[in-house]
């Protein structure tokens, strides 16, 4: 395998020089860089307007703006204005409905009594809290009236209920809230990395076989050299491409960090300590190579490029399952699914870094998972090399991956 470096450099240059790869990388990196300017742009246009002084009610201005029809004398406009910053009153229901139909108001309220109202809206949104907020306004007004009837000062009662509790937290392990955002970004990056470059390497192998280029390559270079050089070239190309995107995002974040909310910066900066980065890189690189070797061997088992999609579907579905386990596990980092997934090499690529970042993992668990991951990568690399050699000159019916493994094992034992 002394020609691996030549195959590696040839494949790497051919990948990185593709216009599609260059253009895609530039566009995505630019979008990530531009996205970091969004908080600054929002801050530039979002000018806070001073709130006009009014009655010092603890619940004042629950609603910023409301259009109403008042059909009861038991409730006054002045009482509503204590809780609504801008209140527009209409004489009839039809007048209010016309205003809403003409999009002058998005919602309106027809008040029939101090404890009942009708909610009028042109287009109801999926998540809308306007009705419940107005219900709170009427409820608060009625509560104040009841208190006054009992010779109680509403302000004093509200102050009595408005008790501020001070609390402190002692976190002995890890704070999942700090690592959640960065972990999700990295998990999605690894997902795209494996899916994209797994498809690239399998298609590349199948294309060489389809146009008979593989026959020429095998006569001058060993199959093991070809697949190892091709897998490592695609692996490095993927890391370079996604690394460029991440660097663009980090550069933009560094430039615009003063525009970001402090909580978001804490989530981004405090989410990944050096040990978390180390675990992330070890499992990502090992699992990445594991999948790439399998994708490359699957590409060698088909005779036409059109058959690649069907051939790689099982391994792609397996990786999607790994992504789903990791996504669910982010909500429950100590859950059984993520704990089991962190030991299975095909899912540990995502599960173990997430579990380690969001919760406490024993050193022995890390060692066991790491050994299983590295062993699986080596075993499937060996099997993939043998499968590549087996399928490289096979132009008959498509061979399944499991059948190819059985054929390799049978040949090794013969």
N, C-alpha and C positions, 0 to 999 in steps of 0.2 A: 504493500500500500504506500510505496514511496512517492507515487504521483498524486497523492491526495491533495497536496498543496496546489498543484497545477490545475486540477479539476476545480478545486475550491475557488481559486482566483478567477478562473475563466467564468464559472457560473455566477460568482458575486458581481463581477463587472457587467456581465450581460443583464443581470437583474437590475442593478442600480442605474444602468444607462438607458433603461426602457423609459420612454416618454411618459407612459401611463403611470409608472411608479413615481417619477420625478414630479409630474403635475399633481398627482394625488397628494403626495407628501407636502408640497408647497401650499396647496389649497387648504388642507386640514390644519397644517401648522399655522397658517395665516389666520384661519378662523379661531383657533385657540388663542392666538396672540391678541386678536381684535376683541375676543370675548372678555378678556381681562380689563378692557377699558369701559365695559358697560356700567359698573358702579360710578365711575367718574362722570360719564355722560348723563346718567340719571340724576346724580347730584347737581350737575350744572343746570338742568332744566327744572328740577324739583325745588322750587322756591317755597319755603314755608311761609304761609300767611299768618299774621298775628291773630290770635283768637280774641274776639271782642269780649270785653268784660261784661259780666252779667251777674245774676243772683248766685251767691256762693252755696249752691246745693251740691252735696257729695256726689250725686248721680247726674249732674248737669251734662247735657249734650251727649246723650247716648246715641242720638242720630244726628247726622250732619244736615240733612235736607229731607223734607217730607211735604207731600201735597195731600190735603185732606178735604173731606166734606163732613161738617159737624152737624149731625142730626139730633143732638140732645142738648138740653139746657143745663144738664147736671155736670157738664164739663166745659171749662172755658179755654179760650185760646191762650190766655196768660199762663194757665197751668201747664199746657203742652209746651209752651215756649221755654219753660225751665229745663226741658229735656231734649229739645230740638233746636239746633242752631239756626236753621232757616226754615220757616214754616209758611207755606202758601195755602190759603183757604179758598175753596170754591163753593158756590151756592148749591149746585145740584150734582147728582151723580153723572148725568149725561155730559155735563161740562167737563168734569174730571176725566171721564173716559175719552172724550175727544182730545184732550191735552195729551193723554198717554198714547193714543193712536197716532198722533202727530209727532211722537217722540220728543215732546217738550219735557216730559217726565217719564222716567222708566217705571215707576210704581206709584200707587196712590192708596189711601185708606179712607174708608167710609165708616165713621164712628157712629154707631147706633145707640150706644149707652156707655157709661164709664167702664164697663167690663166686657163690651163686645164690639167687634168691628169687622168690616169686610175688606179683604186684601185684593187690590186691582192691579194687574200687571199685563203688559202686552206680550212679552216673551219670557217664560219662566226659565231661569238658569238652573243647571244641574245642582249647584250648591249655592243656595241663597238663604241668608239669615235675616233679611229685612223684616219678614213677618214676625219672627220671634223677638227681634229687637223692639219693634213697635209694641208687641205684647208686653214686653218688660217695662216700657214707658207707662202704659196704662196701669199696669200692676203697681208700679212705684207711686203713681199719683193716688191711686185708691188706698194704698197702704198709708201714705201721708195723711189722707183724710181720716182714716180710721184712728190713727194715732192722735190727731188733733181732737177728735170726738172724745177720746179718753183723757183729754187734758195732758197729753204728752208732747214734748217738743220733738218733731221729726229729726231735726239735725242732731240732737243729743242722742236719740235712739240709734241713728245711723253711725254716729261716732262710737257708740258702745259696741255695736256689732263689727265695726271696722278695726279689728284687732290684728296687729302686725306680729307675726311669729318669726323670730330670728332662728335660723338653723345653720349648722355647719356639717360638712361631710368629711369623713375620714375614709379614703379609698385605699385599701390595702393592696389591691391588685391593679387592674387597669380600668380606665374610664372609657367605655365603648363609644361615648358620644364624641370624644376627641378624634378617634380614629375612623369613624364611620364614613365620612365623606371621601377622604383620601383612599381608603380601602375599596370603596365602590368604584372610584375612578380607575384604580389599578386593576381591579377585577375585570372591569369591562375592557380595558386595554389588552389584557392577556387573552380574553375571549376572542376579540377581533384578531389578535396576532395569530392564534392557533388556527382559527377558521380560514383566514385569508391566505396565510403562507402554507397551510396544509393543502389547500386547494391548488396553490401555485405549484408545489413540488410534485403532487400527484399528476397534475395536468402536464407538467414539463416531461415527466417520465413517460407518460402515455403518448405524448406527441412524438418523442424520439422513437418510440416503438412503432407508432403508426406510419411514420415516414421512412422507416427502416434505418434511421440514423444510428439506432442502438446497435445494429449488427456491425457497423463499422467501428463504433466505439469499443465494443467488447473484444474485437480482434486485436486492438492495440492496448487496451487497459482492462484490468480485472474488474469484474462487476462490483466487488466490495469497494474498490477505490472510487468507482463512479457514484454509488449511492451515498457513501460517506461524504465525499466532496460536495455532492448536490445538497444533501441535508444540511450540512454545516453552512454552506453558502446561503441557502434560504433562511436558515436560522439567524445568521449575522445580518442579512439584509432586512429581516423583519425587525430586529432589535435596533438597527440604525434608523429605519423609517419611523418607528414609534418613539424611539429616543429623541429624534428631531422634533416630533410633535410635543412631547412632554417638556423638552427644553424651551420651546417657544412659549408654552404656557407658563413655565416657571419664570422666564424672562419678563413676560407681561405682568405676572403677579408681583415680581420684584419692583417693577416700575410704578405700578398702580396700587401698591399695598396700603398706602394712606387713604385710598378711596374705599377700601373694603371694610365692612363691619368687623369689629373686633372679634365677635363670636365666630365668624367665618374664617378669619385668619387663624384663630386658635385651632379650629378644626383642621385646617390645611397644614399648619406648621407643626402642631403638636400631635398629629395623627400617626406619624411614622418616625419612630426613634431608629437609631443606627442598627439595633439588633433586629427590629422588624424589617428594615430594608434588607438585611443580610438573609433572613429567612425567606423573604419574598423572592430575592434573586436566586437562591439555591433551588427552591421548589419550582419557580417559573422556568429556569433554564433546563432543569432535569425533565420536567413534564413536557416542556416545549419540544425538546429533542425526542422524547418518547413518542409523541403524537406525529412529529414530522417523519420519523422512520416508518411508522405504520402507514401514513399517507403515501409515502414514496413506494413502499412495497405494494400497496393496493393499486397504484398507478401502473405497476409493471404487470399486473394480472389481467389487464384488459388489452384488447387488440386495437380498439378505436378510441379516440379522444371523447367521442359522444357518450361512451359507456362509463366515463370516470365518475360522473355524478351518482349513478346507481351503485358503483363499487364502493365509494367512500361514505355513503349514507349511514351505514351502521356505526362507524367510528365518529362521524359527525353527531349523530343522535346521542352517543355515549357522552360526548363532551358537552352537549346541551344539557343533559341530565346533571353533569357535574356543575354546570353554571347555575341551574335551578337550585340544586342543593346548597351551593354557596350563597345564592341570593336569599333563600329562606333562612339560612344559617346566620346571616348578618343580623336578622331580627332576634335570633336566639342562639348566640355564640356558644352557649353551654348545652345546646340541645343534642339529642342522641344522633340525629341525622348528620350533623356537622362533625361530631366526634368520630363516628364510624367513617365518614367520608375523608377525614384527615389521615386515615391509615391506608385507604385504597389508592394506589398510585394514579389511577385514571382520574380520580376526583381530588386527590391531595394537592394537585397543582394549584387549585383555588381554595380548597377547604382549609388546609393547614395555615397558610399565611393569614387568612381571615380570622381563624380561630385564635392564632397567636397574637394578632394585633388587638383584637377586641376582648380577649379574656386571658386568664392565666393558664399556661400550658407547662406541664412538668418537663424537665430536661430529658427524662427517659422517654417520654412520648415523642418528643422531637427527634431523638436519636432513632427510635424504632421506625417512625414515619419516613425519616430521611434515608435510612438503610433500605427500606422497602421500595422507595421511589427510585433510588440509584440502581438497585438490583433489577427492578422492572425495566428501567431504561436500557440497561446493558443486555438483558435477556431479549427484549423485543428488538433491539438494534441488531443483535446476532441473528435472530429469526428473520428480520426484515432483509438483511443482506443475503441470506440463503433463499428467501422467497424471491427477491429481485433476480438472483441468478437463475432460479427455476422459471420465473415468468418472462424473463427478458427475451427468450427465443421461442416462447410458446404463442403461436398464432391461431390456436384452435378455439374451443369454447372457453368462455370466461371461467376462471377458477375462483372459488370463494376463499376468503381469508382463512377460515377455520380449516377448510380442506387443504389449503396450501401449507398450513402449519403441520398438519398430520403427514403430508407428503414429505416435508423436510425432516420431521422426526423419524419417519420410517426409513428415509434414505440415510440418515445419520447412524441409525442402528443396524443398517444392512452390512 
